[in-house]
Amino acid sequence: MVKDETTLTFYGGVNEVGGNKILLQDRDTRVFFDFGMSFAMKRQFYSPPFLSPKSEKSLQALGILPKIDGIYKFDDKASEVDAVFISHGHMDHSAYLSFIKREIPVYCGETTQIILQAMGEIRRADLEFDVEGINFETFRTGRKICVGCLEILPVHVDHSVPGAYGFIIQTSSGVVVYTGDFRVHGAKKEMTEDFVEKAKETEPTAVITEATNMTGASVSFESEVENKLNEIVQQTDGIVLTDFASTDVDRFNSFYRVAKKNGRCLTVSLRQAFLIDALRKDRSLKLPDLNDENILVFRKSKKRYEKWECSIIEKYKDKVVDVFEVSKQERQCKSILAMSLYDFEELVEIQPEAGSCYVLSASEPFNEEMEIDFERLLNWLRHYGLPQYHVHVSGHIMPLQLKKALKEMNASKIFPVHTESAELFAKFMRDLKSKTILAEKGREYKI
């Protein structure tokens, strides 16, 4: 149906962190910006792996996957969507591409395609993440893309995953800006500054902004993280255990440099090694080779390895170590071992030496399910006498920095998404000239 006005409909990212699915309609053009999984809604009904969705019908019946005509590959209706644009490779922005009709083009950064295809190999049997057959169209900063009557300019931003973008969208009703997830305290803040400056120059009509950190904001930078990690490792006599996101290349590089500085090896999981190996195709990321003398790959004890795991074991066979090698006393004091809570069974064999410690370098628990997992984590740490440090910076912009950016953009309307604190956001931003609109899920808004 041809529309005389430009509208936005929010099918996700409303009153939740993540799950972004934003439909922009202009005349006869319909484009989605992000199509992610809603972890918050999924947690209301499922607890993987024992209780997991078995079909798309289950997800739609429970409202986890919104009912939208002409977009899903499992319905028989003709496509009614012209394109999907993905801001970055985190699952809460991209996972439900799994269900998109394969004739619909999916636009994303080159790095995001690498991440999504690598994750597709890792999660090959997963109903909720399948990118096989997707018609990817990739871009870099500054490439203008025309879809129907829309002109879309992707501009890089800094985030906790490489290859993140915001979008500046020229519509028949003015410019709409979508920030995606962004920050100015990371390793590449100049990218976000570029985005804000370019958005400001267009005098936007509307800005759709993430607003994750309205509570619990902290003032810290990636460079501080590296300094703190170095101080901890310098003082540790035994093994340093850590957990950080597999796709956070800034954190990987920080740990790598700290390991090298302290004569240790950063030992990563097969999963992380697979992702890093794939991301090395993007030379702009400047990632170390897995054959580097300060990097090892940890192979968990199990009977069967997936095809992607075998590919890493074979490619880097001289770098792969198992639990018995890591457990050696002379090896422990030379190791930084990256492992998630779900790898902690390996500690039974590793038996961390006295003077070892654990560094959590990811987000703190922020919901009930994570609190339960966090309690299990603490039980393991108590049992093995491992003190816990938390050294991390958020992937999301802080409130005062966000307000400054929005003031510069000076749009007529602001739509906060990716937040559980939209009302707090509206009150905090009330002295801006821009009008804050608190979107309702599924409701259409004229811009």
C-alpha positions in Angstrom: 0.0 0.0 0.0 1.4 3.4 -1.0 1.6 5.9 1.9 1.5 9.6 1.6 3.6 10.1 4.8 6.7 8.5 6.3 6.0 6.2 9.3 7.9 4.2 11.9 6.6 1.0 13.5 8.6 -0.5 16.4 8.2 -4.3 16.5 11.0 -4.7 19.1 13.4 -2.8 21.2 10.6 -1.1 23.1 10.9 -1.2 26.9 13.7 -3.8 26.6 17.4 -3.9 25.9 17.7 -5.4 22.4 15.3 -7.1 20.1 15.3 -4.1 17.7 13.0 -4.5 14.7 12.1 -1.1 13.3 10.0 -0.7 10.2 10.3 2.5 8.2 7.6 3.0 5.5 7.8 5.8 2.9 5.4 5.9 0.0 5.7 2.4 -1.5 9.0 1.5 0.2 9.2 -0.6 3.3 12.6 -1.2 5.0 13.4 -2.8 8.4 16.3 -1.6 10.5 17.6 -4.5 12.5 15.8 -7.8 13.1 17.0 -9.1 16.4 16.1 -11.6 19.0 14.2 -10.4 22.1 16.1 -12.1 24.9 13.7 -10.6 27.5 10.6 -12.0 25.9 12.2 -15.3 25.2 13.3 -15.7 28.9 9.6 -15.4 29.9 8.8 -18.7 28.3 12.1 -20.6 27.6 15.2 -21.8 29.4 17.6 -23.4 27.0 18.8 -26.0 26.4 16.1 -28.1 28.1 13.1 -25.9 27.2 13.7 -24.3 23.8 11.4 -23.3 20.9 10.8 -26.0 18.4 9.2 -24.0 15.6 8.4 -20.6 14.2 4.8 -21.2 15.2 5.8 -21.4 18.9 7.7 -18.1 18.7 4.8 -16.4 16.9 2.1 -17.8 19.2 4.0 -16.4 22.2 4.6 -13.0 20.6 8.4 -13.5 20.6 8.4 -13.3 16.8 6.0 -10.6 15.7 3.2 -11.3 13.3 4.2 -9.4 10.1 2.9 -10.1 6.7 5.2 -10.6 3.7 8.5 -11.0 5.5 8.9 -14.6 6.8 10.2 -17.5 4.7 7.7 -19.9 6.3 4.6 -18.0 5.0 3.3 -18.3 1.5 2.6 -14.5 1.0 4.5 -12.4 -1.5 7.3 -10.3 -0.1 6.1 -6.9 1.2 9.5 -5.7 2.5 12.1 -4.2 0.2 15.2 -4.6 2.4 16.6 -5.2 5.9 19.5 -3.2 7.2 21.5 -4.6 10.1 23.5 -2.2 12.3 25.9 -4.8 13.8 26.4 -8.4 14.5 25.0 -8.8 18.0 22.2 -11.4 18.2 19.7 -8.9 19.7 20.0 -7.0 16.4 20.5 -9.7 13.9 19.5 -13.2 15.0 16.0 -13.3 13.6 17.3 -12.9 10.1 16.9 -16.6 10.4 13.2 -16.3 9.4 13.5 -13.6 6.7 12.5 -14.5 3.1 15.7 -15.2 1.2 14.7 -12.9 -1.7 14.7 -9.9 0.6 18.2 -8.3 0.4 20.0 -7.9 3.8 22.4 -4.9 3.9 25.2 -4.9 6.5 28.8 -3.9 6.9 31.4 -6.3 5.5 32.6 -7.1 9.0 29.1 -7.9 10.2 28.7 -10.4 7.3 31.9 -12.2 8.4 30.6 -12.4 12.0 27.1 -13.6 11.0 28.4 -16.2 8.6 30.9 -17.5 11.2 28.1 -17.6 13.9 26.0 -19.4 11.3 28.6 -22.2 11.2 28.9 -22.4 15.0 25.1 -22.4 15.5 24.2 -24.5 12.4 21.4 -26.5 14.1 19.8 -23.5 15.8 16.3 -22.7 14.8 16.8 -19.1 15.8 20.0 -18.4 13.9 20.3 -19.5 10.3 21.8 -17.2 7.7 22.2 -19.8 5.0 20.9 -18.5 1.7 20.6 -14.9 2.8 21.1 -12.3 0.1 23.8 -10.2 1.8 24.7 -6.8 0.3 27.6 -5.3 2.1 28.8 -1.8 2.6 31.5 0.4 4.1 31.1 3.9 5.5 30.0 6.5 3.0 28.4 4.3 0.5 24.9 5.7 -0.2 22.3 3.0 -0.8 19.1 3.6 -2.6 16.1 1.4 -1.8 12.9 2.5 -3.5 12.4 6.2 -2.5 14.9 6.0 0.4 18.5 7.0 0.3 20.4 5.4 3.2 23.9 6.4 4.3 25.7 4.0 6.7 28.3 5.7 9.0 30.6 3.7 11.3 30.2 4.0 15.1 32.2 2.5 17.9 30.6 -0.4 19.8 31.7 -3.5 21.6 31.6 -5.5 18.4 33.5 -4.5 15.2 31.7 -3.3 12.1 28.9 -1.4 13.8 27.0 1.3 12.0 24.4 4.0 12.4 22.2 5.0 9.5 21.2 8.4 8.1 18.0 7.9 6.0 16.7 10.5 3.5 12.9 10.1 3.3 10.2 12.2 1.6 9.5 13.7 5.0 13.0 14.6 6.0 16.0 12.8 7.4 15.6 9.9 10.0 18.7 9.0 11.9 19.1 5.5 13.6 22.0 5.2 15.9 22.1 1.5 16.4 24.3 0.8 19.4 27.1 3.3 19.9 29.5 4.8 22.4 32.3 7.4 22.7 34.4 5.9 25.5 35.7 2.9 23.5 38.9 2.4 21.5 37.5 4.2 18.4 35.5 7.1 19.7 36.3 9.1 16.6 34.0 6.9 14.5 31.0 7.8 16.7 32.0 11.4 16.5 32.0 11.2 12.7 28.5 9.7 12.8 27.2 12.5 15.1 28.7 15.2 13.0 27.3 13.8 9.7 23.9 13.3 11.3 23.9 16.9 12.7 24.7 18.3 9.2 21.5 16.7 7.8 19.2 18.6 10.3 17.2 15.4 11.0 13.5 15.3 11.5 13.7 12.3 13.8 16.3 10.3 15.7 15.9 6.7 16.8 18.5 6.3 19.5 19.6 3.6 21.8 19.3 4.6 25.5 20.7 1.5 27.3 22.7 3.1 30.1 20.2 5.4 31.8 20.9 3.6 35.1 24.1 2.2 36.4 26.2 4.3 34.1 30.0 4.3 34.8 32.8 6.5 33.5 35.6 4.4 32.1 37.5 3.8 28.9 39.0 0.8 27.0 42.5 2.1 27.7 41.7 2.0 31.5 40.6 -1.6 31.1 43.9 -2.6 29.6 45.8 -0.8 32.4 43.7 -2.5 35.1 44.1 -5.9 33.5 47.8 -5.5 33.3 48.0 -4.6 37.0 46.0 -7.7 38.0 48.0 -10.0 35.8 51.3 -8.6 37.1 50.3 -9.5 40.7 48.9 -13.0 40.0 51.1 -15.9 40.7 48.8 -18.6 39.3 46.5 -18.9 36.3 44.3 -16.0 35.3 40.8 -17.1 34.3 38.6 -14.7 32.4 35.4 -14.3 30.5 34.8 -11.7 27.7 32.6 -11.6 24.7 33.9 -13.7 21.7 33.2 -10.8 19.3 34.7 -8.0 21.4 37.9 -7.6 19.4 39.0 -4.5 21.5 39.0 -6.7 24.6 40.7 -9.5 22.8 43.5 -7.1 21.8 43.7 -5.7 25.3 44.1 -9.2 26.8 46.6 -10.2 24.1 48.8 -7.1 24.8 48.6 -7.7 28.5 49.6 -11.4 28.1 52.5 -10.5 25.9 53.7 -7.8 28.3 53.7 -10.3 31.2 55.2 -13.3 29.4 51.9 -15.2 29.3 49.8 -16.9 26.6 46.3 -15.8 26.0 44.4 -19.1 25.7 41.1 -18.8 23.9 38.3 -21.2 23.2 37.7 -23.0 19.9 34.7 -20.8 19.4 36.6 -17.6 19.9 39.5 -18.9 17.8 37.0 -19.6 15.0 35.6 -16.1 15.1 39.0 -14.4 15.3 40.3 -16.5 12.4 37.3 -15.4 10.4 37.6 -11.7 11.4 41.3 -11.6 10.3 39.9 -11.4 6.7 39.1 -7.8 7.6 42.6 -6.3 7.8 41.3 -3.0 9.2 40.8 -4.8 12.5 44.5 -5.5 13.0 44.1 -8.7 14.9 47.1 -10.9 15.8 47.6 -14.2 14.0 46.5 -17.2 16.0 50.0 -18.6 15.3 51.4 -15.9 17.5 53.7 -17.2 20.3 51.5 -15.5 22.9 48.2 -17.2 21.8 47.0 -20.7 22.4 43.7 -22.4 21.7 41.9 -24.4 24.4 40.2 -27.6 23.4 37.5 -28.7 25.9 37.3 -32.3 26.9 34.4 -33.9 24.9 33.8 -37.0 22.8 32.7 -35.3 19.6 33.8 -32.0 17.9 31.7 -30.1 15.4 33.0 -29.5 11.9 34.0 -25.9 12.6 35.8 -27.0 15.7 37.8 -29.6 13.8 38.8 -27.0 11.2 40.5 -24.9 13.9 42.0 -28.0 15.6 43.5 -29.0 12.2 44.6 -25.5 11.1 46.3 -24.6 14.4 47.2 -28.1 15.6 50.5 -26.9 17.1 48.6 -24.2 19.1 45.9 -26.4 20.6 46.1 -27.4 24.2 43.8 -29.5 26.4 43.0 -29.5 30.1 45.9 -31.7 31.0 48.5 -29.3 29.5 46.8 -26.2 31.0 46.7 -27.9 34.5 50.5 -28.2 34.7 51.9 -26.0 37.4 54.5 -24.5 35.1 51.8 -23.7 32.5 49.3 -22.1 34.9 51.6 -19.2 35.9 52.1 -18.5 32.2 48.4 -18.6 31.1 45.4 -16.3 30.8 42.6 -18.7 30.0 39.4 -17.4 28.5 36.4 -19.5 29.5 32.7 -19.0 30.1 30.7 -20.3 33.1 29.7 -23.3 30.8 33.3 -24.3 30.6 33.8 -24.4 34.4 33.6 -28.2 34.6 37.1 -28.1 33.2 38.3 -26.6 36.6 37.9 -30.1 38.1 40.9 -31.2 36.1 42.7 -27.9 35.9 42.7 -27.5 39.8 43.8 -23.8 39.8 46.9 -23.2 41.9 46.9 -21.0 45.0 47.3 -17.4 43.9 45.1 -17.7 40.8 42.2 -15.4 40.1 39.1 -14.8 37.9 38.5 -11.6 35.8 35.0 -11.0 34.6 35.4 -8.7 31.6 31.8 -8.6 30.4 28.6 -7.0 31.5 27.4 -7.5 35.1 24.2 -9.5 35.6 21.1 -7.3 34.9 18.2 -9.7 35.1 17.0 -12.6 37.2 18.3 -15.4 35.0 21.8 -13.9 34.9 21.7 -13.4 38.7 21.1 -17.2 39.0 24.0 -17.9 36.7 26.1 -15.4 38.5 25.4 -17.2 41.8 26.6 -20.4 40.2 29.7 -18.7 39.0 30.4 -17.4 42.5 29.9 -21.0 43.9 32.6 -22.3 41.5 35.0 -19.4 42.4 34.5 -19.9 46.2 35.1 -23.7 45.8 38.5 -23.1 44.1 39.5 -20.1 46.2 39.4 -17.7 43.2 38.8 -14.0 43.9 36.8 -12.2 41.3 37.6 -8.9 39.6 35.2 -7.1 37.3 37.0 -5.0 34.7 34.8 -3.9 31.8 33.5 -0.9 29.9 30.1 -0.8 28.3 29.4 -1.0 24.6 26.8 1.7 25.0 26.9 5.5 25.3 26.6 7.1 28.7 23.7 9.5 29.5 25.5 12.8 29.5 27.4 11.9 26.3 24.1 10.8 24.7 22.4 14.0 25.7 25.2 16.0 24.1 25.0 14.0 20.9 21.2 14.4 20.7 21.4 18.1 21.4 23.9 18.5 18.5 21.6 16.5 16.1 18.6 18.7 17.2 15.9 16.6 15.7 12.2 17.5 16.0 11.5 14.0 17.5 13.5 11.5 19.4 12.4 7.8 19.8 14.4 6.0 22.5 14.8 2.2 22.0 17.0 -0.5 23.4 16.3 0.6 27.0 14.2 -0.4 30.1 14.3 3.2 31.2 12.4 5.1 28.5 10.5 7.3 30.9 13.7 8.2 32.8 15.2 9.1 29.4 12.3 11.4 28.6 12.6 13.3 31.8 16.4 13.6 31.5 16.0 15.0 28.0 13.1 17.2 28.7 15.1 20.5 28.3 16.1 19.7 24.8 14.2 21.3 21.9 13.5 17.8 20.6 10.3 16.1 21.6 10.8 12.6 23.1 8.2 10.1 22.0 7.8 6.9 24.0 6.9 4.3 21.4 4.5 1.5 21.9 5.2 -1.9 20.3 3.4 -2.4 17.0 2.0 1.2 16.8 2.6 3.3 13.8 4.1 6.8 14.2 4.2 9.6 11.6 7.5 11.4 11.4 
